[in-house]
């Protein structure tokens, strides 16, 4: 996964903590047995770095463990694909991420550009950081924008807990001000043409006010949420192109010299684009989201018989109905005409 080089030293060093690794493997096996038992027989697990897509009710969710060199990790997820435990060991000089969410192949993200993300698009999760050893980590939202094929170009973070000080001037980070979202203030930076990936850029929103603005001693548990429309809007004002959202997850980045365990539950990665309804005789008709306001409905005796573009002549009495999009606060329009 060369496209997912992220923060920190991108030149891995050969300094694995072999003793701890053996203990971590044993501990991970015990954790899996307990966690999988609690989640039921349909729960899954992996000690590899591969992407695993959930088959079942939430088949559009996935988990993976991007990692470098000697870093190791164990993921355990539940049958509904809305909870995941991640146990890791990242030797000095390496980096890794454990995450759960959606990507451009998921129906909820497919073909959605940043500017098309609906209003009130809330992403939520509960996290319990059971333990963390020495070294740096970051917890929050992690994702990418890029092209329609899934190519990753611009990396973004919304951080709630982090030990990495992304300050202006450090490794190319540029101050782009701050944004207040639903009462919480985030300091924002960007890094253009990152040294470890010159063709990629990075945008970060780092929580600076509120109960999670300072680093918490472990163990900690918290409920987290972000309005994606608002954070994307601020990134757009500061240079993020109107690209497709190709990856959107909750995750923890565990940098060199750290080991620990986090449990993510009640994970919600919302569909980014609202469904569209047409209201007819006080009943909602679900239609293709590509249909625009002004679509003509032809009806006979109050029953819909056909739908055609504005340019087509009606064969039946015309009812013109404006579209209503869920979640964007717009009012349903009434009918014009007969």
VEXDRENKOL-296085 format. One record per residue (C-alpha): residue number from 0; residue in three letters; x, y, z. Coordinates in steps of 0.05 Angstrom, whole numbers, plus 5000, padded with zeros to 4 digits. Example, Ala and Ser with C-alpha at 12.3 -4.5 7.8 and 13.67 -1.06 7.14 Angstrom:
! residues 2
@num:0, residu:ALA, x:5246, y:4910, z:5156 .
@num:1, residu:SER, x:5273, y:4979, z:5143 .
END
This chain:
! residues 338
@num:0, residu:UNK, x:5000, y:5000, z:5000 .
@num:1, residu:UNK, x:5051, y:5050, z:4979 .
@num:2, residu:UNK, x:4998, y:5103, z:4967 .
@num:3, residu:UNK, x:4983, y:5105, z:5042 .
@num:4, residu:UNK, x:5049, y:5130, z:5068 .
@num:5, residu:UNK, x:5030, y:5175, z:5125 .
@num:6, residu:UNK, x:5060, y:5218, z:5179 .
@num:7, residu:UNK, x:5126, y:5208, z:5214 .
@num:8, residu:UNK, x:5191, y:5178, z:5190 .
@num:9, residu:UNK, x:5181, y:5142, z:5124 .
@num:10, residu:UNK, x:5248, y:5107, z:5125 .
@num:11, residu:UNK, x:5237, y:5045, z:5169 .
@num:12, residu:UNK, x:5294, y:5022, z:5212 .
@num:13, residu:UNK, x:5309, y:4950, z:5231 .
@num:14, residu:UNK, x:5298, y:4954, z:5306 .
@num:15, residu:UNK, x:5241, y:4906, z:5324 .
@num:16, residu:UNK, x:5225, y:4892, z:5396 .
@num:17, residu:UNK, x:5227, y:4817, z:5389 .
@num:18, residu:UNK, x:5213, y:4802, z:5463 .
@num:19, residu:UNK, x:5151, y:4844, z:5466 .
@num:20, residu:UNK, x:5128, y:4817, z:5398 .
@num:21, residu:UNK, x:5124, y:4746, z:5425 .
@num:22, residu:UNK, x:5084, y:4769, z:5485 .
@num:23, residu:UNK, x:5039, y:4810, z:5440 .
@num:24, residu:UNK, x:5024, y:4750, z:5396 .
@num:25, residu:UNK, x:5003, y:4708, z:5456 .
@num:26, residu:UNK, x:4963, y:4765, z:5484 .
@num:27, residu:UNK, x:4929, y:4776, z:5417 .
@num:28, residu:UNK, x:4908, y:4704, z:5414 .
@num:29, residu:UNK, x:4876, y:4708, z:5483 .
@num:30, residu:UNK, x:4842, y:4773, z:5463 .
@num:31, residu:UNK, x:4814, y:4742, z:5400 .
@num:32, residu:UNK, x:4783, y:4684, z:5437 .
@num:33, residu:UNK, x:4750, y:4730, z:5487 .
@num:34, residu:UNK, x:4728, y:4783, z:5437 .
@num:35, residu:UNK, x:4704, y:4734, z:5384 .
@num:36, residu:UNK, x:4664, y:4696, z:5436 .
@num:37, residu:UNK, x:4631, y:4761, z:5458 .
@num:38, residu:UNK, x:4615, y:4780, z:5385 .
@num:39, residu:UNK, x:4587, y:4712, z:5366 .
@num:40, residu:UNK, x:4605, y:4658, z:5316 .
@num:41, residu:UNK, x:4601, y:4705, z:5256 .
@num:42, residu:UNK, x:4656, y:4750, z:5282 .
@num:43, residu:UNK, x:4722, y:4751, z:5245 .
@num:44, residu:UNK, x:4794, y:4765, z:5257 .
@num:45, residu:UNK, x:4861, y:4776, z:5222 .
@num:46, residu:UNK, x:4934, y:4783, z:5241 .
@num:47, residu:UNK, x:4951, y:4805, z:5170 .
@num:48, residu:UNK, x:4952, y:4872, z:5136 .
@num:49, residu:UNK, x:4900, y:4855, z:5083 .
@num:50, residu:UNK, x:4834, y:4890, z:5073 .
@num:51, residu:UNK, x:4775, y:4848, z:5097 .
@num:52, residu:UNK, x:4705, y:4865, z:5073 .
@num:53, residu:UNK, x:4646, y:4846, z:5115 .
@num:54, residu:UNK, x:4596, y:4798, z:5084 .
@num:55, residu:UNK, x:4528, y:4807, z:5114 .
@num:56, residu:UNK, x:4482, y:4864, z:5136 .
@num:57, residu:UNK, x:4537, y:4917, z:5131 .
@num:58, residu:UNK, x:4573, y:4888, z:5071 .
@num:59, residu:UNK, x:4598, y:4957, z:5050 .
@num:60, residu:UNK, x:4643, y:4962, z:5112 .
@num:61, residu:UNK, x:4715, y:4939, z:5114 .
@num:62, residu:UNK, x:4774, y:4934, z:5162 .
@num:63, residu:UNK, x:4848, y:4936, z:5148 .
@num:64, residu:UNK, x:4916, y:4945, z:5180 .
@num:65, residu:UNK, x:4964, y:4985, z:5137 .
@num:66, residu:UNK, x:5033, y:4976, z:5167 .
@num:67, residu:UNK, x:5107, y:4980, z:5155 .
@num:68, residu:UNK, x:5163, y:4930, z:5165 .
@num:69, residu:UNK, x:5163, y:4893, z:5231 .
@num:70, residu:UNK, x:5099, y:4925, z:5257 .
@num:71, residu:UNK, x:5046, y:4874, z:5277 .
@num:72, residu:UNK, x:4972, y:4879, z:5292 .
@num:73, residu:UNK, x:4910, y:4837, z:5306 .
@num:74, residu:UNK, x:4839, y:4858, z:5287 .
@num:75, residu:UNK, x:4776, y:4826, z:5313 .
@num:76, residu:UNK, x:4708, y:4850, z:5287 .
@num:77, residu:UNK, x:4636, y:4833, z:5301 .
@num:78, residu:UNK, x:4583, y:4804, z:5255 .
@num:79, residu:UNK, x:4549, y:4871, z:5243 .
@num:80, residu:UNK, x:4616, y:4903, z:5223 .
@num:81, residu:UNK, x:4604, y:4962, z:5269 .
@num:82, residu:UNK, x:4656, y:4943, z:5323 .
@num:83, residu:UNK, x:4729, y:4925, z:5320 .
@num:84, residu:UNK, x:4785, y:4912, z:5369 .
@num:85, residu:UNK, x:4856, y:4928, z:5347 .
@num:86, residu:UNK, x:4918, y:4905, z:5386 .
@num:87, residu:UNK, x:4986, y:4928, z:5359 .
@num:88, residu:UNK, x:5060, y:4930, z:5368 .
@num:89, residu:UNK, x:5099, y:4981, z:5327 .
@num:90, residu:UNK, x:5175, y:4976, z:5336 .
@num:91, residu:UNK, x:5217, y:5039, z:5333 .
@num:92, residu:UNK, x:5223, y:5067, z:5262 .
@num:93, residu:UNK, x:5158, y:5038, z:5236 .
@num:94, residu:UNK, x:5085, y:5060, z:5231 .
@num:95, residu:UNK, x:5016, y:5028, z:5224 .
@num:96, residu:UNK, x:4941, y:5042, z:5224 .
@num:97, residu:UNK, x:4883, y:4998, z:5246 .
@num:98, residu:UNK, x:4816, y:5021, z:5220 .
@num:99, residu:UNK, x:4744, y:5005, z:5202 .
@num:100, residu:UNK, x:4700, y:5041, z:5152 .
@num:101, residu:UNK, x:4681, y:5048, z:5079 .
@num:102, residu:UNK, x:4716, y:5061, z:5013 .
@num:103, residu:UNK, x:4699, y:5079, z:4941 .
@num:104, residu:UNK, x:4670, y:5009, z:4927 .
@num:105, residu:UNK, x:4619, y:5018, z:4983 .
@num:106, residu:UNK, x:4550, y:5040, z:4960 .
@num:107, residu:UNK, x:4549, y:5096, z:5012 .
@num:108, residu:UNK, x:4612, y:5128, z:4983 .
@num:109, residu:UNK, x:4610, y:5109, z:4910 .
@num:110, residu:UNK, x:4615, y:5168, z:4862 .
@num:111, residu:UNK, x:4607, y:5222, z:4915 .
@num:112, residu:UNK, x:4651, y:5284, z:4910 .
@num:113, residu:UNK, x:4669, y:5328, z:4969 .
@num:114, residu:UNK, x:4620, y:5383, z:4950 .
@num:115, residu:UNK, x:4564, y:5332, z:4943 .
@num:116, residu:UNK, x:4568, y:5308, z:5015 .
@num:117, residu:UNK, x:4501, y:5321, z:5046 .
@num:118, residu:UNK, x:4488, y:5368, z:5104 .
@num:119, residu:UNK, x:4482, y:5339, z:5173 .
@num:120, residu:UNK, x:4527, y:5280, z:5152 .
@num:121, residu:UNK, x:4548, y:5256, z:5221 .
@num:122, residu:UNK, x:4602, y:5203, z:5231 .
@num:123, residu:UNK, x:4604, y:5172, z:5301 .
@num:124, residu:UNK, x:4640, y:5120, z:5343 .
@num:125, residu:UNK, x:4654, y:5100, z:5414 .
@num:126, residu:UNK, x:4726, y:5084, z:5430 .
@num:127, residu:UNK, x:4760, y:5051, z:5490 .
@num:128, residu:UNK, x:4836, y:5057, z:5490 .
@num:129, residu:UNK, x:4853, y:5001, z:5538 .
@num:130, residu:UNK, x:4928, y:5014, z:5539 .
@num:131, residu:UNK, x:4984, y:5047, z:5501 .
@num:132, residu:UNK, x:5058, y:5040, z:5511 .
@num:133, residu:UNK, x:5111, y:5093, z:5498 .
@num:134, residu:UNK, x:5112, y:5126, z:5430 .
@num:135, residu:UNK, x:5062, y:5166, z:5390 .
@num:136, residu:UNK, x:4990, y:5152, z:5369 .
@num:137, residu:UNK, x:4932, y:5188, z:5338 .
@num:138, residu:UNK, x:4858, y:5171, z:5344 .
@num:139, residu:UNK, x:4801, y:5196, z:5300 .
@num:140, residu:UNK, x:4775, y:5199, z:5229 .
@num:141, residu:UNK, x:4823, y:5179, z:5174 .
@num:142, residu:UNK, x:4810, y:5179, z:5099 .
@num:143, residu:UNK, x:4828, y:5199, z:5028 .
@num:144, residu:UNK, x:4800, y:5237, z:4969 .
@num:145, residu:UNK, x:4821, y:5221, z:4898 .
@num:146, residu:UNK, x:4794, y:5201, z:4830 .
@num:147, residu:UNK, x:4735, y:5158, z:4812 .
@num:148, residu:UNK, x:4777, y:5096, z:4804 .
@num:149, residu:UNK, x:4798, y:5099, z:4877 .
@num:150, residu:UNK, x:4867, y:5129, z:4868 .
@num:151, residu:UNK, x:4887, y:5165, z:4932 .
@num:152, residu:UNK, x:4912, y:5236, z:4925 .
@num:153, residu:UNK, x:4894, y:5278, z:4987 .
@num:154, residu:UNK, x:4897, y:5247, z:5056 .
@num:155, residu:UNK, x:4856, y:5276, z:5113 .
@num:156, residu:UNK, x:4851, y:5269, z:5189 .
@num:157, residu:UNK, x:4803, y:5293, z:5242 .
@num:158, residu:UNK, x:4841, y:5280, z:5307 .
@num:159, residu:UNK, x:4813, y:5276, z:5377 .
@num:160, residu:UNK, x:4873, y:5246, z:5413 .
@num:161, residu:UNK, x:4944, y:5252, z:5387 .
@num:162, residu:UNK, x:5016, y:5256, z:5410 .
@num:163, residu:UNK, x:5041, y:5282, z:5343 .
@num:164, residu:UNK, x:5050, y:5358, z:5343 .
@num:165, residu:UNK, x:5034, y:5378, z:5271 .
@num:166, residu:UNK, x:5055, y:5451, z:5277 .
@num:167, residu:UNK, x:5068, y:5501, z:5220 .
@num:168, residu:UNK, x:5138, y:5494, z:5194 .
@num:169, residu:UNK, x:5147, y:5423, z:5219 .
@num:170, residu:UNK, x:5162, y:5377, z:5161 .
@num:171, residu:UNK, x:5126, y:5425, z:5113 .
@num:172, residu:UNK, x:5062, y:5435, z:5153 .
@num:173, residu:UNK, x:5025, y:5500, z:5137 .
@num:174, residu:UNK, x:4978, y:5534, z:5185 .
@num:175, residu:UNK, x:4909, y:5542, z:5154 .
@num:176, residu:UNK, x:4874, y:5571, z:5215 .
@num:177, residu:UNK, x:4819, y:5540, z:5257 .
@num:178, residu:UNK, x:4747, y:5520, z:5249 .
@num:179, residu:UNK, x:4692, y:5512, z:5301 .
@num:180, residu:UNK, x:4645, y:5454, z:5287 .
@num:181, residu:UNK, x:4585, y:5444, z:5333 .
@num:182, residu:UNK, x:4619, y:5480, z:5390 .
@num:183, residu:UNK, x:4687, y:5447, z:5384 .
@num:184, residu:UNK, x:4748, y:5483, z:5355 .
@num:185, residu:UNK, x:4798, y:5447, z:5311 .
@num:186, residu:UNK, x:4866, y:5475, z:5292 .
@num:187, residu:UNK, x:4880, y:5458, z:5220 .
@num:188, residu:UNK, x:4943, y:5447, z:5179 .
@num:189, residu:UNK, x:4961, y:5422, z:5110 .
@num:190, residu:UNK, x:5023, y:5391, z:5080 .
@num:191, residu:UNK, x:5032, y:5397, z:5005 .
@num:192, residu:UNK, x:5077, y:5350, z:4966 .
@num:193, residu:UNK, x:5098, y:5309, z:5026 .
@num:194, residu:UNK, x:5171, y:5287, z:5024 .
@num:195, residu:UNK, x:5152, y:5213, z:5030 .
@num:196, residu:UNK, x:5098, y:5219, z:4977 .
@num:197, residu:UNK, x:5108, y:5281, z:4932 .
@num:198, residu:UNK, x:5046, y:5268, z:4891 .
@num:199, residu:UNK, x:5001, y:5269, z:4953 .
@num:200, residu:UNK, x:4977, y:5323, z:5001 .
@num:201, residu:UNK, x:4952, y:5321, z:5072 .
@num:202, residu:UNK, x:4898, y:5360, z:5110 .
@num:203, residu:UNK, x:4888, y:5355, z:5185 .
@num:204, residu:UNK, x:4838, y:5381, z:5236 .
@num:205, residu:UNK, x:4864, y:5374, z:5307 .
@num:206, residu:UNK, x:4817, y:5384, z:5366 .
@num:207, residu:UNK, x:4838, y:5443, z:5409 .
@num:208, residu:UNK, x:4777, y:5457, z:5453 .
@num:209, residu:UNK, x:4731, y:5412, z:5492 .
@num:210, residu:UNK, x:4740, y:5353, z:5539 .
@num:211, residu:UNK, x:4783, y:5314, z:5489 .
@num:212, residu:UNK, x:4829, y:5371, z:5470 .
@num:213, residu:UNK, x:4884, y:5347, z:5517 .
@num:214, residu:UNK, x:4916, y:5278, z:5518 .
@num:215, residu:UNK, x:4881, y:5231, z:5566 .
@num:216, residu:UNK, x:4917, y:5179, z:5609 .
@num:217, residu:UNK, x:4897, y:5108, z:5593 .
@num:218, residu:UNK, x:4851, y:5074, z:5598 .
@num:219, residu:UNK, x:4799, y:5122, z:5570 .
@num:220, residu:UNK, x:4731, y:5114, z:5537 .
@num:221, residu:UNK, x:4694, y:5167, z:5497 .
@num:222, residu:UNK, x:4639, y:5180, z:5446 .
@num:223, residu:UNK, x:4662, y:5217, z:5384 .
@num:224, residu:UNK, x:4627, y:5250, z:5325 .
@num:225, residu:UNK, x:4641, y:5298, z:5268 .
@num:226, residu:UNK, x:4598, y:5333, z:5216 .
@num:227, residu:UNK, x:4634, y:5313, z:5152 .
@num:228, residu:UNK, x:4601, y:5367, z:5111 .
@num:229, residu:UNK, x:4629, y:5421, z:5156 .
@num:230, residu:UNK, x:4700, y:5395, z:5161 .
@num:231, residu:UNK, x:4703, y:5382, z:5085 .
@num:232, residu:UNK, x:4678, y:5453, z:5072 .
@num:233, residu:UNK, x:4736, y:5482, z:5113 .
@num:234, residu:UNK, x:4787, y:5439, z:5077 .
@num:235, residu:UNK, x:4757, y:5461, z:5011 .
@num:236, residu:UNK, x:4766, y:5534, z:5029 .
@num:237, residu:UNK, x:4839, y:5518, z:5042 .
@num:238, residu:UNK, x:4857, y:5482, z:4978 .
@num:239, residu:UNK, x:4826, y:5412, z:4980 .
@num:240, residu:UNK, x:4801, y:5398, z:4909 .
@num:241, residu:UNK, x:4730, y:5375, z:4896 .
@num:242, residu:UNK, x:4751, y:5303, z:4888 .
@num:243, residu:UNK, x:4715, y:5238, z:4902 .
@num:244, residu:UNK, x:4715, y:5213, z:4974 .
@num:245, residu:UNK, x:4749, y:5146, z:4964 .
@num:246, residu:UNK, x:4763, y:5125, z:5036 .
@num:247, residu:UNK, x:4730, y:5142, z:5102 .
@num:248, residu:UNK, x:4746, y:5106, z:5168 .
@num:249, residu:UNK, x:4753, y:5110, z:5243 .
@num:250, residu:UNK, x:4823, y:5089, z:5261 .
@num:251, residu:UNK, x:4884, y:5094, z:5305 .
@num:252, residu:UNK, x:4953, y:5109, z:5278 .
@num:253, residu:UNK, x:5006, y:5076, z:5322 .
@num:254, residu:UNK, x:5075, y:5103, z:5309 .
@num:255, residu:UNK, x:5144, y:5075, z:5325 .
@num:256, residu:UNK, x:5158, y:5050, z:5394 .
@num:257, residu:UNK, x:5087, y:5041, z:5417 .
@num:258, residu:UNK, x:5042, y:4982, z:5432 .
@num:259, residu:UNK, x:4971, y:4977, z:5458 .
@num:260, residu:UNK, x:4898, y:4960, z:5447 .
@num:261, residu:UNK, x:4836, y:4999, z:5427 .
@num:262, residu:UNK, x:4764, y:4976, z:5420 .
@num:263, residu:UNK, x:4718, y:5014, z:5373 .
@num:264, residu:UNK, x:4643, y:5003, z:5379 .
@num:265, residu:UNK, x:4579, y:5035, z:5352 .
@num:266, residu:UNK, x:4617, y:5054, z:5290 .
@num:267, residu:UNK, x:4575, y:5094, z:5240 .
@num:268, residu:UNK, x:4603, y:5115, z:5173 .
@num:269, residu:UNK, x:4542, y:5148, z:5141 .
@num:270, residu:UNK, x:4522, y:5148, z:5068 .
@num:271, residu:UNK, x:4550, y:5213, z:5041 .
@num:272, residu:UNK, x:4495, y:5232, z:4993 .
@num:273, residu:UNK, x:4422, y:5239, z:5011 .
@num:274, residu:UNK, x:4369, y:5196, z:4979 .
@num:275, residu:UNK, x:4318, y:5235, z:4939 .
@num:276, residu:UNK, x:4243, y:5230, z:4948 .
@num:277, residu:UNK, x:4186, y:5259, z:4908 .
@num:278, residu:UNK, x:4124, y:5274, z:4948 .
@num:279, residu:UNK, x:4059, y:5255, z:4914 .
@num:280, residu:UNK, x:3992, y:5256, z:4949 .
@num:281, residu:UNK, x:4028, y:5259, z:5017 .
@num:282, residu:UNK, x:4066, y:5195, z:5001 .
@num:283, residu:UNK, x:4140, y:5190, z:4988 .
@num:284, residu:UNK, x:4164, y:5159, z:4924 .
@num:285, residu:UNK, x:4237, y:5139, z:4926 .
@num:286, residu:UNK, x:4271, y:5156, z:4860 .
@num:287, residu:UNK, x:4339, y:5158, z:4828 .
@num:288, residu:UNK, x:4381, y:5212, z:4863 .
@num:289, residu:UNK, x:4404, y:5237, z:4794 .
@num:290, residu:UNK, x:4333, y:5262, z:4779 .
@num:291, residu:UNK, x:4330, y:5337, z:4790 .
@num:292, residu:UNK, x:4277, y:5384, z:4815 .
@num:293, residu:UNK, x:4227, y:5397, z:4759 .
@num:294, residu:UNK, x:4221, y:5325, z:4737 .
@num:295, residu:UNK, x:4151, y:5316, z:4708 .
@num:296, residu:UNK, x:4104, y:5264, z:4735 .
@num:297, residu:UNK, x:4046, y:5246, z:4690 .
@num:298, residu:UNK, x:3985, y:5221, z:4726 .
@num:299, residu:UNK, x:3915, y:5198, z:4712 .
@num:300, residu:UNK, x:3863, y:5201, z:4767 .
@num:301, residu:UNK, x:3916, y:5214, z:4819 .
@num:302, residu:UNK, x:3958, y:5153, z:4798 .
@num:303, residu:UNK, x:4029, y:5162, z:4771 .
@num:304, residu:UNK, x:4032, y:5133, z:4701 .
@num:305, residu:UNK, x:4099, y:5157, z:4674 .
@num:306, residu:UNK, x:4159, y:5202, z:4688 .
@num:307, residu:UNK, x:4195, y:5241, z:4634 .
@num:308, residu:UNK, x:4244, y:5299, z:4627 .
@num:309, residu:UNK, x:4221, y:5371, z:4624 .
@num:310, residu:UNK, x:4233, y:5371, z:4549 .
@num:311, residu:UNK, x:4181, y:5317, z:4535 .
@num:312, residu:UNK, x:4109, y:5336, z:4522 .
@num:313, residu:UNK, x:4059, y:5309, z:4572 .
@num:314, residu:UNK, x:4008, y:5258, z:4551 .
@num:315, residu:UNK, x:3970, y:5264, z:4617 .
@num:316, residu:UNK, x:3954, y:5321, z:4665 .
@num:317, residu:UNK, x:4019, y:5348, z:4692 .
@num:318, residu:UNK, x:4042, y:5351, z:4764 .
@num:319, residu:UNK, x:4109, y:5385, z:4776 .
@num:320, residu:UNK, x:4142, y:5365, z:4842 .
@num:321, residu:UNK, x:4207, y:5392, z:4871 .
@num:322, residu:UNK, x:4256, y:5343, z:4902 .
@num:323, residu:UNK, x:4267, y:5335, z:4976 .
@num:324, residu:UNK, x:4334, y:5309, z:5001 .
@num:325, residu:UNK, x:4338, y:5274, z:5067 .
@num:326, residu:UNK, x:4380, y:5307, z:5120 .
@num:327, residu:UNK, x:4393, y:5374, z:5086 .
@num:328, residu:UNK, x:4338, y:5411, z:5121 .
@num:329, residu:UNK, x:4302, y:5432, z:5056 .
@num:330, residu:UNK, x:4227, y:5436, z:5057 .
@num:331, residu:UNK, x:4185, y:5391, z:5013 .
@num:332, residu:UNK, x:4155, y:5431, z:4956 .
@num:333, residu:UNK, x:4083, y:5428, z:4935 .
@num:334, residu:UNK, x:4056, y:5412, z:4867 .
@num:335, residu:UNK, x:4051, y:5464, z:4812 .
@num:336, residu:UNK, x:4001, y:5456, z:4757 .
@num:337, residu:UNK, x:3942, y:5409, z:4755 .
END
